[in-house]
Amino acid sequence: MSIPGTRHLRVAVVEDQPLFRSMLERTLGGTSGMQVVAAVGTTSDALRQFRAGFADVVVLDIDLPDGNGIALGVSLRRRQPSLGILLLSAHDAMDLLLDLPQDVAAGWGYLSKTSTTSEEVLVGAVRAAAVGETVLDPALLARMTPRAGSDVARLTDRQYEVLRLLAAGLSNAGIGERLGITEKSVQNHVNAMYATLGIDADPQRNPRVSATLRLLEETGPAH
């Protein structure tokens, strides 16, 4: 994985729609500190061209003409355990992240093609995937509500707001700026949220990823 300041973050793209693939190439290739090393339209081309260590992050469409982007991501991750993966879909398929095999589950993000209109969100999700974090589509998160009786439903309104922003990829500083509170206050809310969700300081697991997946498990579309 690239170390900041030493070389560009290398991104590969698998997207079957030529126009959307070109847009991703232009956006990510034109971002400071990023380099698009390949862009293909099928799973077979990806498996043939993407050798281990070829990229730091791969951006995958879920619906591909000769296969499934999630299965492709699992295969690529098993070749390269450090690979970050960002899924793109025209549908709300965030819950598919919950079915990932445990050995490859960390460091996957999800954005919807229809609701993600910000280059900043796209770039932020790619950067998050590169460091093993899980980022979910902020527009879809805004439409989710906690399931009755779940631990997420026990969070205070402010803790739940912090959790949604955390799941959308914002840092504590970014959350504080968005909510107009200090970074220390954000950390206090994060710690209280972890306690309510039973997320321990396990060095083997990223607590932000664990919290994001709990949010995904224990919420559903608002009615």
C-alpha positions as CSV (number, residue, x, y, z in Angstrom):
1,M,0.0,0.0,0.0
2,S,1.3,3.4,-0.8
3,I,2.8,5.6,1.9
4,P,1.8,9.2,1.8
5,G,4.5,11.4,0.3
6,T,6.3,8.5,-1.4
7,R,4.1,7.8,-4.5
8,H,0.6,8.1,-5.8
9,L,-2.3,6.1,-4.6
10,R,-2.8,3.5,-7.4
11,V,-6.4,2.9,-8.4
12,A,-7.9,0.4,-10.8
13,V,-11.4,0.6,-12.2
14,V,-13.8,-2.1,-13.3
15,E,-16.9,-0.6,-14.9
16,D,-18.7,-1.9,-18.0
17,Q,-20.4,1.4,-19.0
18,P,-17.8,3.3,-21.1
19,L,-19.0,6.8,-20.3
20,F,-19.1,6.1,-16.5
21,R,-15.7,4.4,-16.7
22,S,-14.2,7.4,-18.5
23,M,-15.7,9.7,-15.8
24,L,-14.1,7.7,-13.1
25,E,-10.8,7.7,-14.9
26,R,-10.9,11.5,-15.3
27,T,-12.0,12.2,-11.8
28,L,-9.7,9.9,-10.0
29,G,-6.8,10.4,-12.4
30,G,-7.1,14.1,-12.0
31,T,-7.0,14.0,-8.2
32,S,-3.8,15.1,-6.5
33,G,-2.0,12.0,-5.2
34,M,-3.9,9.5,-7.2
35,Q,-3.1,7.5,-10.4
36,V,-5.4,5.3,-12.4
37,V,-3.3,2.3,-13.3
38,A,-6.0,0.4,-15.3
39,A,-9.6,0.7,-16.3
40,V,-11.5,-2.4,-17.7
41,G,-15.1,-3.4,-18.3
42,T,-15.3,-7.1,-17.4
43,T,-14.3,-9.5,-14.6
44,S,-12.3,-11.6,-17.0
45,D,-10.1,-8.6,-18.0
46,A,-9.7,-7.7,-14.4
47,L,-8.6,-11.2,-13.4
48,R,-6.2,-11.3,-16.3
49,Q,-4.6,-7.9,-15.9
50,F,-4.7,-7.2,-12.1
51,R,-1.8,-9.0,-10.6
52,A,-1.1,-8.8,-6.8
53,G,0.4,-5.4,-5.9
54,F,-0.8,-3.8,-9.1
55,A,-3.1,-1.3,-7.3
56,D,-3.8,0.0,-3.8
57,V,-7.6,0.3,-4.4
58,V,-10.0,-1.2,-7.0
59,V,-13.3,0.5,-7.8
60,L,-15.8,-2.2,-8.8
61,D,-19.2,-2.0,-10.4
62,I,-21.4,-4.7,-8.9
63,D,-23.3,-5.7,-12.1
64,L,-20.8,-6.7,-14.7
65,P,-21.6,-8.4,-18.1
66,D,-19.6,-11.6,-17.2
67,G,-19.8,-11.8,-13.5
68,N,-20.4,-10.1,-10.1
69,G,-18.2,-7.3,-8.8
70,I,-18.5,-8.7,-5.2
71,A,-17.2,-12.1,-6.2
72,L,-14.4,-10.4,-8.2
73,G,-13.5,-8.3,-5.2
74,V,-13.3,-11.4,-3.0
75,S,-11.0,-13.0,-5.5
76,L,-8.8,-10.0,-5.9
77,R,-8.6,-9.5,-2.1
78,R,-7.5,-13.1,-1.5
79,R,-4.7,-12.5,-4.0
80,Q,-3.8,-9.2,-2.2
81,P,-5.0,-8.9,1.4
82,S,-4.1,-5.2,1.6
83,L,-6.2,-4.2,-1.4
84,G,-8.9,-1.6,-0.7
85,I,-12.2,-2.1,-2.5
86,L,-15.0,0.4,-3.3
87,L,-18.2,-1.0,-4.7
88,L,-20.4,1.0,-7.0
89,S,-24.0,0.1,-7.9
90,A,-27.1,1.7,-9.5
91,H,-29.1,0.1,-6.7
92,D,-29.1,0.2,-2.9
93,A,-27.1,-2.9,-2.2
94,M,-25.2,-1.9,0.9
95,D,-26.5,-4.9,2.8
96,L,-24.4,-7.1,0.5
97,L,-21.4,-6.0,2.6
98,L,-22.8,-8.0,5.5
99,D,-22.5,-11.3,3.6
100,L,-18.8,-10.9,2.8
101,P,-16.6,-13.8,3.9
102,Q,-14.9,-12.9,7.2
103,D,-11.4,-13.2,5.9
104,V,-11.9,-10.4,3.3
105,A,-14.6,-8.3,5.0
106,A,-12.5,-5.2,6.1
107,G,-11.8,-2.3,3.9
108,W,-14.8,-2.4,1.5
109,G,-16.8,0.7,0.8
110,Y,-20.1,1.2,-1.0
111,L,-21.4,4.1,-3.1
112,S,-24.6,4.3,-5.2
113,K,-24.2,5.6,-8.7
114,T,-27.6,7.3,-8.5
115,S,-27.1,9.2,-5.3
116,T,-23.4,10.0,-5.3
117,T,-23.0,13.2,-7.2
118,S,-20.0,14.6,-5.3
119,E,-16.4,14.1,-6.5
120,E,-15.4,14.7,-2.9
121,V,-17.4,11.8,-1.6
122,L,-16.0,9.5,-4.3
123,V,-12.4,10.5,-3.6
124,G,-12.9,10.3,0.1
125,A,-14.3,6.8,-0.2
126,V,-11.3,5.7,-2.3
127,R,-8.9,7.1,0.2
128,A,-10.8,5.4,3.1
129,A,-10.7,2.0,1.3
130,A,-6.9,2.4,0.9
131,V,-6.4,2.4,4.6
132,G,-8.8,-0.4,5.4
133,E,-11.9,1.7,6.4
134,T,-15.5,1.0,5.4
135,V,-17.4,4.0,4.0
136,L,-21.1,3.9,3.1
137,D,-23.0,6.1,0.7
138,P,-24.0,9.2,2.7
139,A,-27.3,9.8,0.8
140,L,-28.4,6.3,1.5
141,L,-27.4,6.5,5.2
142,A,-29.6,9.6,5.6
143,R,-32.6,7.5,4.7
144,M,-31.9,4.8,7.2
145,T,-33.5,4.5,10.7
146,P,-32.5,2.2,13.6
147,R,-34.5,-1.1,14.0
148,A,-36.6,-1.1,17.2
149,G,-34.9,-3.0,20.0
150,S,-31.4,-2.8,18.5
151,D,-28.3,-1.4,20.2
152,V,-28.2,1.3,17.5
153,A,-31.7,2.4,18.6
154,R,-30.3,2.9,22.1
155,L,-27.9,5.7,21.0
156,T,-28.8,9.3,21.7
157,D,-29.8,11.4,18.7
158,R,-26.3,13.1,18.8
159,Q,-24.5,9.7,19.0
160,Y,-26.5,8.4,16.1
161,E,-25.7,11.5,14.1
162,V,-22.0,11.0,14.8
163,L,-22.2,7.3,13.8
164,R,-23.8,8.2,10.5
165,L,-21.1,10.8,9.7
166,L,-18.4,8.3,10.8
167,A,-19.9,5.7,8.5
168,A,-19.9,8.3,5.6
169,G,-16.1,8.5,6.0
170,L,-15.7,11.8,8.0
171,S,-12.9,12.1,10.4
172,N,-13.5,13.3,14.0
173,A,-12.4,16.8,12.9
174,G,-14.7,16.6,9.9
175,I,-17.6,15.5,12.1
176,G,-17.0,18.3,14.5
177,E,-16.9,20.9,11.7
178,R,-20.2,19.5,10.3
179,L,-21.9,19.5,13.7
180,G,-20.4,22.7,15.0
181,I,-18.8,21.0,18.0
182,T,-15.2,20.5,19.2
183,E,-13.2,17.5,18.1
184,K,-12.9,16.5,21.8
185,S,-16.7,16.5,22.0
186,V,-16.9,14.3,19.0
187,Q,-14.4,11.8,20.5
188,N,-16.5,11.7,23.7
189,H,-19.6,10.9,21.6
190,V,-17.7,8.2,19.7
191,N,-16.5,6.6,22.9
192,A,-20.0,6.6,24.4
193,M,-21.3,5.1,21.1
194,Y,-18.7,2.4,21.1
195,A,-19.7,1.5,24.7
196,T,-23.4,1.3,23.9
197,L,-22.6,-0.9,20.8
198,G,-20.2,-3.1,22.8
199,I,-17.3,-2.3,20.6
200,D,-14.0,-3.0,22.5
201,A,-10.5,-1.7,21.8
202,D,-9.5,-4.8,19.9
203,P,-6.1,-4.2,18.1
204,Q,-7.1,-6.8,15.5
205,R,-10.3,-4.8,14.5
206,N,-10.8,-1.2,13.4
207,P,-13.5,0.1,15.7
208,R,-14.8,2.5,13.0
209,V,-15.3,-0.4,10.6
210,S,-17.0,-2.4,13.4
211,A,-19.3,0.6,14.2
212,T,-20.1,1.1,10.5
213,L,-21.1,-2.6,10.0
214,R,-23.3,-2.5,13.1
215,L,-25.1,0.5,11.7
216,L,-25.6,-1.4,8.5
217,E,-26.8,-4.5,10.4
218,E,-29.3,-2.7,12.7
219,T,-30.9,-0.1,10.4
220,G,-33.4,-0.2,7.6
221,P,-35.0,2.2,5.1
222,A,-37.2,4.8,6.7
223,H,-40.9,4.2,6.0
